[in-house]
Amino acid sequence: MSSRFSVVAALLLTATSIFAAEPAPLRVCSDPNNLPFSNSRGEGFENRIAQLIAQDLGTKVSYYWWAQRRGFVRNTLNAGKCDVIIGIPGSFELATPTRPYYRSSYVFVTRRDRKIGVTSFDDPRLHKLKIGVQMIGDDYASSPPAHALANRGMTANITGYMVYGNYADENPPRRIVDAVANGEVDVSAVWGPTAGYFIRKSRVPLVARPVEPQFDLPFLPFVFDISMGVRRGDTALKDRLDAIIEKRRKEIDAILRDYGVPRLDVADARSSS
């Protein structure tokens, strides 16, 4: 009898050790309908970067999907439903950021055939143009370009487009780029990765140029370092992600190039012109 129990115990210990050896999945907090960053089909560049990280960790990606609106961090990362957000500003206060893995800028998007060529918020032509700007969140908060234009007295000719838009539509962030292509507005001020991706999808040739200046006084930045974010105090995961970002920098850079992300942190950074 005792030998039988010993065999059973040994089998249980072996099974336990096998299961214990299985690494935990990389639990990612992500938006299911927010290209070029992420979607539920894994088509965004953040999906691809998450997969790259998981491979380096010897595990798989497990997503917790939540629309990236007000309360996103509270209902995902800080609720313990997931452990990492793949893209946050480096100065983000609701999570602990990793080292940045790219820096991008807001850009002016125009039609190539119109040859408008706006690059500065101080360009006097903007007073006579219809300008699209991104609005953020359920409370219609303004993006930095909207503030910059308002500070220069250009509110009458501004049209707002929600960053996240109507989730019943596929790719709702695309609308502000399409508005330039179809002539709804003359120029749009758009976060660079969004612009770079959807410009490539446009049937009408479009041009993107980084906005100037990079900072509006007293402190209104248009350029942001982008990091990954973990829960405050999770230094172990942060350190592992920092190491992978450094180790896999070339692969991450290649993914960002594939999606047309405008870069200000690499020597060969170019606009999408």
Wavefront OBJ file of the C-alpha trace (Angstrom):
o trace
v 0.000 0.000 0.000
v 2.740 2.419 0.935
v 4.598 1.710 -2.297
v 1.422 2.438 -4.277
v 1.068 5.767 -2.504
v 4.723 6.485 -3.212
v 4.173 5.896 -6.940
v 1.080 8.120 -6.971
v 2.921 10.791 -5.030
v 5.828 10.642 -7.435
v 3.488 10.982 -10.409
v 1.760 13.957 -8.818
v 5.088 15.608 -8.075
v 6.228 15.018 -11.649
v 3.010 16.481 -13.068
v 3.270 19.445 -10.724
v 6.839 20.122 -11.785
v 5.850 19.939 -15.464
v 3.020 22.426 -15.006
v 5.237 24.632 -12.859
v 7.770 24.741 -15.662
v 5.172 26.227 -18.043
v 5.854 29.985 -18.157
v 2.971 32.298 -17.441
v 1.583 34.076 -20.527
v 2.419 37.698 -21.247
v -0.856 39.322 -20.205
v -1.353 42.385 -22.398
v -3.923 45.147 -21.905
v -5.072 46.106 -25.393
v -7.723 47.817 -27.481
v -9.661 45.518 -29.868
v -10.273 48.167 -32.564
v -7.470 50.705 -32.664
v -5.266 50.244 -35.711
v -2.438 50.829 -36.388
v -1.737 50.031 -32.731
v -3.859 46.962 -32.025
v -6.998 45.036 -32.837
v -8.574 41.746 -31.864
v -7.180 40.084 -35.007
v -3.612 40.910 -33.982
v -3.006 43.197 -36.969
v -1.483 46.191 -35.168
v 2.181 46.951 -34.594
v 1.677 46.698 -30.834
v 0.288 43.190 -31.383
v 3.425 42.267 -33.304
v 5.705 43.772 -30.675
v 3.816 41.918 -27.932
v 4.339 38.673 -29.858
v 8.054 39.428 -30.196
v 8.359 40.004 -26.441
v 6.436 36.842 -25.618
v 8.722 34.805 -27.871
v 11.740 36.206 -26.068
v 10.154 35.223 -22.764
v 9.392 31.733 -24.073
v 5.671 32.135 -23.636
v 2.478 33.240 -25.394
v 0.441 36.437 -25.435
v -2.831 36.572 -23.529
v -4.962 39.672 -24.213
v -7.421 41.459 -22.014
v -9.461 43.602 -24.384
v -10.863 46.975 -23.357
v -11.638 50.094 -25.378
v -8.848 52.590 -24.778
v -10.982 55.384 -23.381
v -11.363 56.990 -19.969
v -10.802 54.338 -17.293
v -8.701 52.066 -19.517
v -5.802 51.741 -17.069
v -8.109 51.487 -14.055
v -10.132 48.658 -15.611
v -7.216 46.713 -17.069
v -3.712 47.122 -15.651
v -4.637 48.412 -12.212
v -7.482 45.916 -11.887
v -4.978 43.079 -12.276
v -6.568 41.803 -15.480
v -3.300 42.164 -17.400
v 0.291 43.162 -16.738
v 1.585 45.379 -19.555
v 0.366 48.081 -21.920
v 2.502 48.049 -25.063
v 2.282 51.780 -25.792
v 2.155 54.648 -23.283
v 3.805 58.089 -23.215
v 7.102 57.977 -21.349
v 5.765 60.601 -18.917
v 2.557 58.664 -18.192
v 1.659 58.896 -14.500
v -0.831 56.034 -14.137
v 1.748 53.309 -14.799
v 5.489 52.730 -14.585
v 7.065 53.226 -18.021
v 9.868 51.149 -19.455
v 12.684 52.698 -21.456
v 11.242 54.299 -24.616
v 11.275 52.229 -27.781
v 10.365 55.027 -30.200
v 9.756 58.760 -30.379
v 7.193 60.246 -32.710
v 5.472 63.537 -33.389
v 2.175 64.993 -34.429
v 2.200 65.658 -38.161
v 0.344 67.827 -40.643
v -1.410 65.696 -43.272
v -2.256 67.268 -46.633
v -3.067 66.124 -50.161
v 0.010 65.850 -52.318
v -1.723 67.396 -55.324
v -2.640 70.554 -53.418
v 0.976 71.310 -52.492
v -0.016 73.108 -49.277
v 3.157 72.117 -47.446
v 2.189 73.417 -43.991
v 4.747 72.575 -41.297
v 4.203 75.212 -38.594
v 1.315 76.214 -36.363
v 2.446 79.775 -37.066
v 1.890 79.472 -40.811
v -0.559 82.330 -41.631
v -2.296 80.175 -44.244
v -3.838 78.081 -41.477
v -6.221 80.962 -40.679
v -7.879 80.378 -44.056
v -7.819 76.574 -44.128
v -10.192 73.968 -42.735
v -8.205 72.052 -40.128
v -8.926 68.624 -38.684
v -7.767 67.886 -35.131
v -8.061 64.862 -32.882
v -10.327 64.930 -29.850
v -9.549 62.585 -26.971
v -11.846 60.644 -24.662
v -15.546 60.662 -23.880
v -15.346 64.253 -22.643
v -14.009 65.544 -26.001
v -10.744 66.759 -24.502
v -8.497 68.428 -27.038
v -5.211 67.070 -28.357
v -2.081 69.268 -28.185
v -2.534 70.557 -31.765
v -6.079 71.665 -30.964
v -4.765 73.667 -28.008
v -2.010 75.164 -30.153
v -4.469 76.287 -32.815
v -6.908 77.657 -30.236
v -4.089 79.638 -28.634
v -3.530 81.240 -32.032
v -7.176 82.186 -32.462
v -8.056 79.460 -34.948
v -11.133 77.822 -33.452
v -13.687 78.776 -36.101
v -12.006 76.704 -38.814
v -11.307 73.605 -36.696
v -13.177 70.305 -37.108
v -12.772 67.704 -34.355
v -12.434 63.961 -34.939
v -12.558 61.518 -32.069
v -9.365 59.514 -31.578
v -11.356 56.362 -30.840
v -14.564 57.197 -32.698
v -17.539 54.907 -33.171
v -16.559 51.356 -32.226
v -19.271 50.013 -34.512
v -17.009 51.106 -37.382
v -13.822 49.349 -38.387
v -10.697 51.476 -37.860
v -12.442 54.552 -36.392
v -9.141 56.512 -35.987
v -8.839 56.550 -39.781
v -11.545 59.159 -40.302
v -9.330 62.208 -39.702
v -6.929 61.061 -42.449
v -9.755 60.212 -44.839
v -11.140 63.722 -44.236
v -8.060 65.170 -45.936
v -8.257 62.740 -48.839
v -11.918 63.483 -49.577
v -11.613 67.255 -49.131
v -13.658 67.500 -45.950
v -10.736 69.459 -44.479
v -7.636 71.008 -46.065
v -5.152 69.780 -43.488
v -5.248 67.571 -40.393
v -2.960 67.562 -37.367
v -2.640 63.864 -36.501
v -0.555 61.732 -34.145
v 2.268 60.406 -36.329
v 1.741 56.619 -36.147
v -1.947 57.000 -37.010
v -1.142 59.270 -39.939
v 1.731 57.167 -41.264
v -0.333 53.988 -41.349
v -3.520 55.318 -42.902
v -1.694 57.455 -45.454
v -0.431 54.175 -46.888
v -4.021 52.931 -47.106
v -5.299 56.040 -48.890
v -6.129 55.936 -52.598
v -5.412 59.668 -52.749
v -1.697 60.482 -52.351
v -1.150 62.254 -49.038
v 1.853 63.901 -47.391
v 2.764 64.012 -43.678
v 5.228 66.509 -42.203
v 6.148 66.816 -38.502
v 4.571 69.856 -36.867
v 6.690 72.774 -35.704
v 7.658 73.812 -33.144
v 8.207 70.575 -31.231
v 7.162 72.357 -28.024
v 4.823 75.301 -27.574
v 5.505 77.566 -24.606
v 5.014 77.438 -21.709
v 4.799 73.636 -22.025
v 2.754 72.014 -24.768
v 4.688 69.137 -26.364
v 3.931 67.694 -29.792
v 6.708 65.086 -29.617
v 6.488 62.085 -27.285
v 8.690 59.185 -26.234
v 6.653 55.987 -26.244
v 7.316 53.222 -23.720
v 5.594 50.130 -22.416
v 3.769 50.421 -19.122
v 3.531 48.107 -16.108
v 1.836 48.458 -12.745
v 3.564 50.699 -10.269
v 5.982 48.660 -8.224
v 6.324 45.838 -10.751
v 10.045 46.435 -11.166
v 10.759 42.810 -12.068
v 8.634 42.939 -15.213
v 9.859 46.432 -16.055
v 13.470 45.253 -15.885
v 12.735 42.263 -18.110
v 10.974 44.439 -20.661
v 13.797 46.991 -20.616
v 16.261 44.234 -21.412
v 14.119 42.859 -24.246
v 13.591 46.332 -25.755
v 17.346 46.770 -25.902
v 17.994 43.249 -27.141
v 15.277 43.314 -29.820
v 15.667 46.934 -30.887
v 16.351 46.081 -34.534
v 13.280 43.857 -34.750
v 11.110 46.485 -33.076
v 12.451 49.161 -35.430
v 11.612 46.945 -38.399
v 8.037 46.487 -37.194
v 7.602 50.242 -36.794
v 8.952 50.806 -40.314
v 6.480 48.267 -41.686
v 3.645 50.398 -40.301
v 5.004 53.730 -41.501
v 5.569 55.163 -38.021
v 7.314 58.575 -38.307
v 10.415 58.476 -36.098
v 12.399 61.273 -34.488
v 14.771 58.994 -32.573
v 16.647 57.246 -35.385
v 19.247 58.616 -37.758
v 17.289 57.736 -40.872
v 13.919 59.037 -39.625
v 11.896 60.451 -42.477
v 8.409 61.871 -42.883
v 5.862 59.990 -44.964
v 6.281 62.408 -47.857
l 1 2 3 4 5 6 7 8 9 10 11 12 13 14 15 16 17 18 19 20 21 22 23 24 25 26 27 28 29 30 31 32 33 34 35 36 37 38 39 40 41 42 43 44 45 46 47 48 49 50 51 52 53 54 55 56 57 58 59 60 61 62 63 64 65 66 67 68 69 70 71 72 73 74 75 76 77 78 79 80 81 82 83 84 85 86 87 88 89 90 91 92 93 94 95 96 97 98 99 100 101 102 103 104 105 106 107 108 109 110 111 112 113 114 115 116 117 118 119 120 121 122 123 124 125 126 127 128 129 130 131 132 133 134 135 136 137 138 139 140 141 142 143 144 145 146 147 148 149 150 151 152 153 154 155 156 157 158 159 160 161 162 163 164 165 166 167 168 169 170 171 172 173 174 175 176 177 178 179 180 181 182 183 184 185 186 187 188 189 190 191 192 193 194 195 196 197 198 199 200 201 202 203 204 205 206 207 208 209 210 211 212 213 214 215 216 217 218 219 220 221 222 223 224 225 226 227 228 229 230 231 232 233 234 235 236 237 238 239 240 241 242 243 244 245 246 247 248 249 250 251 252 253 254 255 256 257 258 259 260 261 262 263 264 265 266 267 268 269 270 271 272 273
